[in-house]
Amino acid sequence: MKVRTILIIIAILAIAYVLIPPEIYEQSDVRSEIGNGLSEILVGTNKYDLAIMASDWVLETNNSNIGARENKVDALTGLEQYEAAIEIQKNLVADKGAQTTKTDWTKLAELNAKAGNFGDSVDAYEMLVTMYDCSPTDAQSGETSDLMRSYSEKGALLIKLQRYDEAIACYNSAVDLEPSSTAAWIGLGDAYLYKSMYDQGQLKDMYKELGKKPSERDSSVNRIDISAVNSNRKAVEAYQKAVEIDPLVYPFVVTKIMGSYKKTVSGYQDILENFKTSQSNEN
């Protein structure tokens, strides 16, 4: 919709505001229909500041108006004022209670992700996935695809939080729901790959401490299960599955694997040096 059209709508509303008796336009339901309708149009045309004004006009007489608050969240999101949008969305979810929808939780999860509140976003996705009632037997259904994407989004956030085992569980749920999803298999590969690199860092720290004299070692550095390095192999297996489904992703996953391989070689060279140092100290 062009700016001219929006201005015409605003002019009409202004005239109506003057001509319509106050006892009519001041009724909250009438104001709600006018203001929310205009706000929705303004959001759709990226006129976010005007949309907020329209929503606030509705909220002046009814500060709990659901439609006005939802439109204001969308407008604030368009302005990238995520924290303000999150505060309203959280209150909406709380007020709706049992009437809260998947869209409500999705919006809260996405807003927190955009704001960098990854933990809160994960919590919202956790609530979202509990609202679905589908299984792998429902393959190809819209509900299954939405649930798969929710697991994938949650998994990506868990990787950022270095909660790799939880991320792996999420992506396993995603590939169980849609075994033909290349994105889900790549996500699973990423989760294993980052876990592998984290484990290598832990190994490096462990052997660094072993390279010191016993009296100088940091007791807080944990010794890890060496079998954890199998994560790298599992990452490759997941990537291979993605390539089987769509050969065009081959260059993409090879880049990931080669980058990991270089870090692995460097990491194990450091481990070997620390191991040699530990042997000399013990001798």
CORNOR-V390171 format. One record per helix or strand of 3 or more residues. SS is the DSSP state (a for helix, b for strand). FROM is the first residue (numbers start at 0). LEN is the number of residues. If there is no record, write none. Layout:
ss: [SS | SS]
from: [FROM | FROM]
len: [LEN | LEN]
//
This chain:
ss: [a | a | a | a | a | a | a | a | a | a | a | a | a | a | a]
from: [2 | 21 | 27 | 47 | 65 | 81 | 101 | 117 | 135 | 141 | 163 | 181 | 213 | 225 | 246]
len: [17 | 4 | 17 | 12 | 13 | 18 | 14 | 12 | 3 | 19 | 14 | 29 | 3 | 20 | 36]
//
